Amino acid sequence: MKIIKDIRKTKIKDNNVVLTIGSFDGVHLGHLEIIKEVVSLAHINHGTPCVMVLRPHPRTYFSPDIPLKILTSDEKQQSLFAQNGIKITAILPFNQETANLSPEEFITKILLNFEQLHAVVVGHDFRFGKKAEGDFDLLKKYGKKYGFKVKQIPPLIIQGERVSSSLIRELVLDGEMEKIVDYLGRRYSLSGRVVKGRGIGQQLGFPTANISPFHSAIPPHGVYSAECILEDGRVFLAAVNIGIAPTIRQQDFAIEAHIIDFNEEILEQKIEIVFHKHIRPEKKFSSREELIHAIREDVEYIKQYFDKNKNFIKP
């Protein structure tokens, strides 16, 4: 997949571009319905399926003091686009200049940089231009004027809920790791480089890989069954603790993965933690011995959990 770092400065000359536009945080099942239509239309018209992504998320731009808890890193998002058939991801930097574009300026200065734009596919809530003045009807009007087709995809409803990034973000923050799969279409994960910790896990006999994901939506404090995907692609079971480890640390927040049956050095390597189930809340134990006993039980539970659910292995 080709990545265009700034669509404002680039002319795309690929044939019969079919484009969708948005932030696509999470690349959830609702987003995939749109992407599926983009890929299908491009195939029918011997064209190129493309996504234009707004970065940062407009909510982050307009409310910088309240950072949005994102569901997917840029790298993960691009990987999901490619896996689902997108050939070009074009990034639209969202800043004051972009925010001030009128709806028609958005078409002429941004969209028409795709010189052979065949069609634009959008979701039910798509808006564009300054103060979100442009809606689907206006997009249709400009499509007729500038020579591209438009199509709107209805919202995806699952179990009575409209699938959205906001819904999935709430489920993550509530620790509903199993329910998330119904709307995200896969298990929720966090990625980051392994950073140096205090080595307390090593002292307890359960060494951990600690990560610090940037501005990600993080599940509540507690212990989770998970898989850990290493930089080289190998997958291991993991017991993950999120929180302050009150028995031994009491203040520093950390995301710590004890990778089961693994003893290699992976400091500064990138790993992905794929969450399966919330096992228990974080707890302050009366002694280190009691903590060690609890960790042993957690690890044994996780091994049995995955042994009973072998189809879970790999996200």
N, C-alpha and C positions, 0 to 999 in steps of 0.2 A: 504494500500500500504506500502511495506517495503522500507526503505530508507537506502542505504549504503553510509556512510559518506566519505569513501576513497576507491575506487575500487582497487587502487594499493596494498592495504593491505588485501584484502578480496577475498576469493574464493567463487564463486557462484555455487552452486551444483544443482540448480533447473533444471528440465527436459526441453529439447528442447527450449532453450532460443531463442527468436526472439528479436533482439536488434536494436535500432536506436541510433544515436550519434549526438550531437550538443549542441548549447547553448540554442536554443528554446526560445529566448527572445520574450515575448508576447504570445507564444503558439497560433499563429494566424491560419487562415484557411489553409494556406499552410502547416504548421506544422501538423495540424490535419489530412491532407491527408496522411502524412507519418505514423502518429500514428494509423490511421484507418487500414492501411495495416499491420502494426506490430501486432495489436490485431487480425486481421483476420487470418494471417498466423499462429499465436500462437494457435488460436482456432482450425484450421484445423489439426495442428500437435500435438494437446494435449500438448502444450508447455506453456511457460511463457513469456508474453509481457513485455519488459524492455526498459528503456531509460537510456542512459549514458549522463550526463550533464557536460559540462566544466564550472568550476567556479574558478576564475572569468571569465567573457567573455574574450576571447583572445585579443580583441581590447583594453580592459582595461589594460591587462597585458603589451601589447606592447606599449601603449601610456598612461602611468599612469598620465601624466600631463593634459590629456584631458579626464576626466571621461565620460564614456559612459552613456547617459541618458537611463536607463533601463525602459522597459515597464511592467515588472512583478517582484514582489518581489519573493524571494525563496519560501516563504509559498504559495503565490498565484499560482506559477508555479506548485508546487507539487499537490496542490488541483486540478488544471486543468488536470494534468496527470491522477490522480486517477479517476476523473469524466469520463475520456475518455478510461478507461479500462486498464491502465498500472498497473502492479502488483509490479514492482521493479523499483525504481529510484536510480541509482548508480552515485555518484558524483566523477568526475575526477578533483582533484585540478590542476589548470593550473598554472604552475610555470616554472622556468628555466629548471628543470629536465624534465618536461613533454615536453616542447617546443623543447628540444634537442633530443628527441627520433627519430630515423630513422623510416621510414614507417614500416619496418618489426619489429623493436623493439616495435612499437606501437601495432602491432598485438600480438606479443609473450608475452610482459610484461603487457599489459592492456587487450586487447580483450579476450585473452585466459584464463583470470581469470574467465570468464564465461565458466565453464568446460564442459558444454553440449551445446555449442553454435551451434544452428541450422541454423540461417540466420541473416544477417545484412541488414537492409533497410535504404537507405540514400536518401537525396535530390539531386537535379541536380548539385548543386555547392559544394558537399562534398569534402573536402581535409583533408589529415591527414599526420602526421609525420613532421620532421624538415623542416622548410621553406615551408610547405604545398606541399612537393614533391609528396605525394601520391594522386592519383586520382582514379576514379571509375574503370578504367581498371586495375590498380595495385591492387585494393581491390579484384577484380575478380580473379586475379592471385593468391593472397594469400588465397582466399577462397578455390580454388582448392587444394592448397598445404596443408592447415591446416584443411580442411574438413567442411567448412560452405558455405552455399549458400549466394548469394548477389542479391539485387534488388534495382534499382534506380527509384525514383518517379519523374516525370517531374514537372516543375514549374506550379503553379496554376495561371492562368491569369483571372482576373476579370475586366471588363470594360476597357480592353486594357492594364491594368497594371499588372505587375508581383507582386504577393503578397509577401511582405518581411517585416522584422522588420524595415528596414531603411525607407520604404515607410510609414509605420504606425507611426514611430517616427516623420517624417516630418509632417504628418497630425495632430498629437498631438500638436506639437510646433506651428502649424498654427491655432489651435483652431477649426479644422474641426471635431467636436465631433460626428456629425450625420453621416458623410461620413465614419468615422473610422469603423463603424459597418459592412460595406460591406466587409472589409478585415480582421478585427479582429474576426468577428463572434459573437461579444458581445460588450457591451458598455465599454469604457475605464474607468478605476477606479484607484484611489490612496488610499493607506492604511497607517495608522500610529496610534501611540498612541496620545491621546489628551493631549496637553501640555498647561501649564498655560499661558494665554495671559495677556494683560493689563486690561481686563475687560471693555474696552470702549464700546463694543457691548452691554453689560449689561446696561451700563449707557444710551445708546440710545434706550433701550427697545427691542433690538434684540440680545440676548446673542449668542455667537458663540463657536463652538468647533474648536480649532486650531490644525492642524497636521503638522509634518515636515517629509515628506517621504524621505528616504535616496536615493540620486542619481537617482531619478525617472525623467522620461520625464514629464514635467509640462506644462499644457496648458498656453497660453498667459494671461497676466493680463486682468481681466474683471470679469463679473458676469455670473454665470452659473446656469441653472436649473439642479438639481441632486437628487439622492436618497442617503440616508445615512443608511448604514447597521451597526447596533450596535453589540457589542461583543456577545450579547445574541441572535442575529439573527433577531431582530425586524428591520423593514424597515420604514423609515420616509422620507417625502419630505424635500428638503433642498435648500436654496439659498446660493450659494457658491461664495465668493469673493477671487480672487487670485490677489495679488499685494501688494502695499504699503499703500493703503487707504489714498490717498493724502490729503483729507479734514481734517483728524484728526491725522495721524501718520507721513506721509511724507517720511519715510525712511525705516522702518523695514518691510522686506518682510514677508508675511504670507499667508497661505491657511486657510481660515475661513469659516466654515459651520454654517449658522443659520438653525438649525433643526426646522422645522415648527411644531407648536402645540406640543412642547416638552419642559419640564422644569426640567428634572432630572439632577443630578450631574454625569458626566461621565469622570471626570479628570483621566488621566492615563489609561483609557480603550482604547482598540483598535477599530477603526471604519474604514469602507471602504466607500469612496465617489465615487459614480457611476455617471459619467457625461452624461447628455442628450443633452443639447443645450447651446451654447453661446448666452447670452441675449443681453449684451451690453459691451462696453469697460469700463475700469475703468475711473472715472472722478473726478476731483476736484470741489466740490460744494462751493458756496459762503458762506454757513452757515451750522451749524449743523441741523437746521430746514429743509433746503432744502435736505440735505442728508437723514434725517429721512423720508421725503416724498418720496424720490426716492426708499428707501429700501421697504417702504410699497407697492409701485407700483410693485417692483420686486417680492415680496412675492405673491401679488395678481395675477400677470401674471403667476407665477409658479403653483399656485393652479389651475388656469384655464387651463394651458397647460396640466397638468396631468389629470385633469377632462375630457378633450377632448381625451386624449390618455391613457385610463385606462389600455390598454394592455402593456404599458411600464413598469408598476410597477414590480419591482424586475428585476435584471440584467439578 
